[in-house]
Amino acid sequence: MKASVTFTKKNASKYGKRLMALALYRRGKSFIGAAVLLGQQAGADRYVVLHLLCQGVEIILKALLLLLDYEKYIKLQRRYGHDLNRVVAAAIEAFGLHPMRPKLAQEIQALNNFYSQHLLRYDGLHDILIDPSSIESNRMFRRIAAVLRITEHEIAKTAGSSQPQG
């Protein structure tokens, strides 16, 4: 008889869960990096840049929630879905942050109207009716850059203490 082992998130150690959350965080950073690089290219599709930004923000915030409390937030991931408003609200509450300034909240809401409905990825009337350069994203780019700076500092501080024991 052949023995089999099933690897799931549920049977991962605390250290393994941290590594999975950090991998998700790195993936989110890559989406942000891709958005920045693509946004600098002449003729780049602005909808794709916005999609990469939104996907990066969504994934980074979900990863940070998992790093904070993996057991609690892994159960909530599906509830957040691809809704930036939900994941941002969860992060603000979890980390005890001040509410967003109105202009940033409006920008995230406008982006979320497209992102949560998958309009940044797929074709539709918005392609001919809305100039994507009219959709603001500078505040969100600046805010996620600040989040990344703080997170990188925190990860560096805890890197030595997160090694598996024994």
C-alpha beads as a LAMMPS data file, in Angstrom:
LAMMPS data file: protein, C-alpha beads

166 atoms
165 bonds

1 atom types
1 bond types

-500.0 500.0 xlo xhi
-500.0 500.0 ylo yhi
-500.0 500.0 zlo zhi

Masses

1 110.0

Atoms # bond

1 1 1 0.000 0.000 0.000
2 1 1 1.279 3.409 -0.964
3 1 1 1.299 6.180 1.649
4 1 1 0.133 9.582 0.563
5 1 1 0.417 12.969 2.145
6 1 1 -1.831 15.854 1.255
7 1 1 -0.363 19.301 1.620
8 1 1 -2.870 22.017 2.329
9 1 1 -2.808 25.424 3.942
10 1 1 -4.608 23.900 6.900
11 1 1 -1.772 21.569 7.872
12 1 1 1.014 24.105 7.358
13 1 1 3.042 25.151 10.374
14 1 1 2.965 28.729 11.652
15 1 1 6.267 29.275 9.865
16 1 1 4.863 27.772 6.648
17 1 1 1.834 30.045 6.821
18 1 1 4.120 33.041 7.242
19 1 1 6.110 31.939 4.185
20 1 1 2.883 31.594 2.157
21 1 1 1.742 35.057 3.231
22 1 1 5.149 36.512 2.322
23 1 1 4.983 34.808 -1.091
24 1 1 1.585 36.405 -1.657
25 1 1 3.009 39.768 -0.582
26 1 1 5.889 39.418 -3.078
27 1 1 3.392 38.555 -5.814
28 1 1 1.438 41.717 -5.029
29 1 1 4.649 43.764 -5.180
30 1 1 5.305 42.288 -8.616
31 1 1 1.898 43.442 -9.851
32 1 1 2.661 46.966 -8.613
33 1 1 6.093 46.863 -10.247
34 1 1 4.548 45.704 -13.516
35 1 1 2.011 48.540 -13.329
36 1 1 4.779 51.094 -12.834
37 1 1 6.914 49.722 -15.671
38 1 1 4.029 49.361 -18.089
39 1 1 2.754 52.826 -17.203
40 1 1 6.091 54.281 -18.339
41 1 1 5.815 52.714 -21.798
42 1 1 4.507 54.818 -24.670
43 1 1 1.238 53.421 -25.958
44 1 1 0.633 51.226 -22.905
45 1 1 -2.993 50.281 -22.328
46 1 1 -4.030 52.392 -19.341
47 1 1 -6.755 49.900 -18.379
48 1 1 -4.089 47.203 -17.982
49 1 1 -1.966 49.525 -15.845
50 1 1 -4.973 50.224 -13.610
51 1 1 -5.797 46.520 -13.391
52 1 1 -2.243 45.673 -12.333
53 1 1 -2.344 48.432 -9.711
54 1 1 -5.658 47.242 -8.285
55 1 1 -4.623 43.596 -8.299
56 1 1 -1.366 44.475 -6.568
57 1 1 -3.142 46.496 -3.883
58 1 1 -5.695 43.739 -3.313
59 1 1 -3.034 41.036 -2.968
60 1 1 -0.678 43.097 -0.801
61 1 1 -3.425 44.000 1.647
62 1 1 -4.654 40.408 1.811
63 1 1 -1.082 39.253 2.467
64 1 1 -0.626 41.816 5.243
65 1 1 -3.829 40.634 6.887
66 1 1 -2.550 37.049 6.693
67 1 1 0.758 38.093 8.243
68 1 1 -1.174 39.737 11.064
69 1 1 -3.410 36.741 11.814
70 1 1 -3.332 33.917 9.291
71 1 1 -6.016 31.786 10.932
72 1 1 -8.508 34.644 11.142
73 1 1 -7.995 36.203 7.728
74 1 1 -7.603 33.077 5.595
75 1 1 -11.268 32.401 6.349
76 1 1 -12.269 35.892 5.169
77 1 1 -10.337 36.008 1.878
78 1 1 -13.237 34.812 -0.281
79 1 1 -15.613 37.257 1.387
80 1 1 -13.370 40.135 0.323
81 1 1 -13.225 38.837 -3.233
82 1 1 -11.883 41.397 -5.674
83 1 1 -13.570 44.248 -3.828
84 1 1 -10.992 46.875 -2.934
85 1 1 -13.416 48.649 -0.614
86 1 1 -13.828 45.516 1.494
87 1 1 -10.151 44.642 1.728
88 1 1 -9.135 48.257 2.415
89 1 1 -11.786 48.528 5.144
90 1 1 -10.560 45.258 6.677
91 1 1 -6.950 46.493 6.665
92 1 1 -7.891 49.847 8.204
93 1 1 -9.769 48.072 10.987
94 1 1 -7.169 45.336 11.539
95 1 1 -4.240 47.738 11.776
96 1 1 -6.124 50.453 13.679
97 1 1 -5.554 53.090 11.009
98 1 1 -7.309 56.412 10.629
99 1 1 -10.051 56.550 7.991
100 1 1 -8.907 57.457 4.498
101 1 1 -9.003 61.046 3.380
102 1 1 -12.032 61.729 1.190
103 1 1 -10.073 62.174 -2.060
104 1 1 -8.265 58.844 -1.601
105 1 1 -11.528 57.109 -0.684
106 1 1 -13.176 58.540 -3.829
107 1 1 -10.271 57.390 -5.984
108 1 1 -10.386 53.860 -4.575
109 1 1 -14.155 53.772 -5.016
110 1 1 -13.858 54.849 -8.660
111 1 1 -11.159 52.250 -9.349
112 1 1 -13.139 49.607 -7.499
113 1 1 -16.180 50.293 -9.682
114 1 1 -14.121 49.040 -12.625
115 1 1 -11.915 46.469 -10.896
116 1 1 -14.568 44.592 -8.920
117 1 1 -16.641 44.184 -12.079
118 1 1 -13.588 42.977 -14.089
119 1 1 -13.950 45.933 -16.473
120 1 1 -10.227 46.660 -16.429
121 1 1 -9.537 43.196 -17.896
122 1 1 -12.335 42.732 -20.406
123 1 1 -13.756 44.738 -23.270
124 1 1 -17.000 46.646 -23.028
125 1 1 -18.702 49.932 -23.667
126 1 1 -16.318 51.612 -21.256
127 1 1 -13.591 51.104 -23.886
128 1 1 -15.301 53.565 -26.207
129 1 1 -17.108 55.776 -23.693
130 1 1 -14.480 56.379 -20.977
131 1 1 -10.961 57.636 -21.525
132 1 1 -8.916 55.531 -19.076
133 1 1 -6.562 58.465 -18.483
134 1 1 -9.521 60.213 -16.830
135 1 1 -9.532 57.568 -14.058
136 1 1 -7.335 58.877 -11.254
137 1 1 -4.845 56.571 -9.572
138 1 1 -1.981 58.759 -8.317
139 1 1 -3.163 58.754 -4.705
140 1 1 -3.452 54.977 -4.648
141 1 1 0.011 54.597 -6.223
142 1 1 1.484 56.916 -3.587
143 1 1 -0.332 55.205 -0.714
144 1 1 0.681 51.682 -1.749
145 1 1 4.279 52.884 -2.140
146 1 1 4.155 54.096 1.480
147 1 1 2.640 50.773 2.592
148 1 1 5.444 48.909 0.824
149 1 1 8.155 51.035 2.477
150 1 1 6.716 50.423 5.949
151 1 1 6.146 46.731 5.278
152 1 1 9.670 46.179 3.956
153 1 1 11.043 47.791 7.111
154 1 1 8.863 45.588 9.353
155 1 1 9.716 42.417 7.435
156 1 1 13.431 43.197 7.714
157 1 1 13.094 43.710 11.486
158 1 1 11.363 40.355 11.982
159 1 1 13.329 38.308 9.433
160 1 1 15.711 36.814 12.002
161 1 1 13.008 35.963 14.507
162 1 1 10.753 34.174 11.998
163 1 1 12.988 31.161 11.411
164 1 1 11.557 27.800 12.436
165 1 1 12.550 26.656 15.908
166 1 1 14.057 23.242 16.658

Bonds

1 1 1 2
2 1 2 3
3 1 3 4
4 1 4 5
5 1 5 6
6 1 6 7
7 1 7 8
8 1 8 9
9 1 9 10
10 1 10 11
11 1 11 12
12 1 12 13
13 1 13 14
14 1 14 15
15 1 15 16
16 1 16 17
17 1 17 18
18 1 18 19
19 1 19 20
20 1 20 21
21 1 21 22
22 1 22 23
23 1 23 24
24 1 24 25
25 1 25 26
26 1 26 27
27 1 27 28
28 1 28 29
29 1 29 30
30 1 30 31
31 1 31 32
32 1 32 33
33 1 33 34
34 1 34 35
35 1 35 36
36 1 36 37
37 1 37 38
38 1 38 39
39 1 39 40
40 1 40 41
41 1 41 42
42 1 42 43
43 1 43 44
44 1 44 45
45 1 45 46
46 1 46 47
47 1 47 48
48 1 48 49
49 1 49 50
50 1 50 51
51 1 51 52
52 1 52 53
53 1 53 54
54 1 54 55
55 1 55 56
56 1 56 57
57 1 57 58
58 1 58 59
59 1 59 60
60 1 60 61
61 1 61 62
62 1 62 63
63 1 63 64
64 1 64 65
65 1 65 66
66 1 66 67
67 1 67 68
68 1 68 69
69 1 69 70
70 1 70 71
71 1 71 72
72 1 72 73
73 1 73 74
74 1 74 75
75 1 75 76
76 1 76 77
77 1 77 78
78 1 78 79
79 1 79 80
80 1 80 81
81 1 81 82
82 1 82 83
83 1 83 84
84 1 84 85
85 1 85 86
86 1 86 87
87 1 87 88
88 1 88 89
89 1 89 90
90 1 90 91
91 1 91 92
92 1 92 93
93 1 93 94
94 1 94 95
95 1 95 96
96 1 96 97
97 1 97 98
98 1 98 99
99 1 99 100
100 1 100 101
101 1 101 102
102 1 102 103
103 1 103 104
104 1 104 105
105 1 105 106
106 1 106 107
107 1 107 108
108 1 108 109
109 1 109 110
110 1 110 111
111 1 111 112
112 1 112 113
113 1 113 114
114 1 114 115
115 1 115 116
116 1 116 117
117 1 117 118
118 1 118 119
119 1 119 120
120 1 120 121
121 1 121 122
122 1 122 123
123 1 123 124
124 1 124 125
125 1 125 126
126 1 126 127
127 1 127 128
128 1 128 129
129 1 129 130
130 1 130 131
131 1 131 132
132 1 132 133
133 1 133 134
134 1 134 135
135 1 135 136
136 1 136 137
137 1 137 138
138 1 138 139
139 1 139 140
140 1 140 141
141 1 141 142
142 1 142 143
143 1 143 144
144 1 144 145
145 1 145 146
146 1 146 147
147 1 147 148
148 1 148 149
149 1 149 150
150 1 150 151
151 1 151 152
152 1 152 153
153 1 153 154
154 1 154 155
155 1 155 156
156 1 156 157
157 1 157 158
158 1 158 159
159 1 159 160
160 1 160 161
161 1 161 162
162 1 162 163
163 1 163 164
164 1 164 165
165 1 165 166
